Amino acid sequence: MVLLHIARKMYPKISAVYVDTGLEYPEVREFVKQQENVEIIRPKMNFRQVIIKYGYPMIGKEVAGCVYGARRYMEKLLEQEKNAESGGKVSNYSHMADLVGIDRRDDKENELYKSLIRGEIPSTDIKTPARYLIFHGKYPHKENGVETSEYSKMYNKERYRFFLEAPFEIADRCCSIMKKSPMHGYAKRTGKMPMTAQMASESRLRTTNWLKNGCNGFDMKSPISYPMSFWMEQDVLEYIFNSHIPIADVYGEVTADFGEAQPQGNTMDMGIFDVGKPIFDTTGCDRTGCVFCSF
């Protein structure tokens, strides 16, 4: 709403697009319907269909994607064991390496990683199935040039290894299928490029993308503009508070805690630094998203 408010000051007729996944808070959905010049689009699959076909979102996108790939690796490994096959590249090996703590840096010299690529998990006991070490083994590797049997800190997701045996599938596909895909389809159909309000402070991945592409990724495969990348959450709340723009009821109201200081007009006139500024907050939810999500 902040980005739309800023954009429509300069371009009053600029359109907005909302993906109705059916997973947002009802108050957000109803709020969108009340806004002018908003096109509502929908995904081809609903959440239930995504879960059944791919799996449930758990922990975070990186973990869920890693587990999904590692489980596909296990399926291929078990198939090879059943058919007494060996050799050949096993797909999703990098996901399995991350999940069991095998360092995949310097992979040309890393024999352990190369054996994982071939599905040849090293074992001291030839009668022990390869999958035993995947579930229970520790793998030696180098950390800063020193041999250690501890898990690799760079890629290690070992704490989530138990998900390999979870009685349900886990995947990171819901966002791509339910949000990104409809938006990419809309862009392709209309020729319009997106401008979104995501901020670098929201996640490590968004920080990385901002450092790589800046606020305007015009040269990206799918061009996109992130003009609020350098904003912080306090900046957003301050803008809403001073500009009196409407927000969905689920957030309540934006409040300002001035402490012992006395409020002096528009706090946005105080400059870019936070010295002397109040702390802004919401009386309701501070963030919303897909209400059934476990990320």
Disulfide bonds with the S-S distance in Angstrom:
none
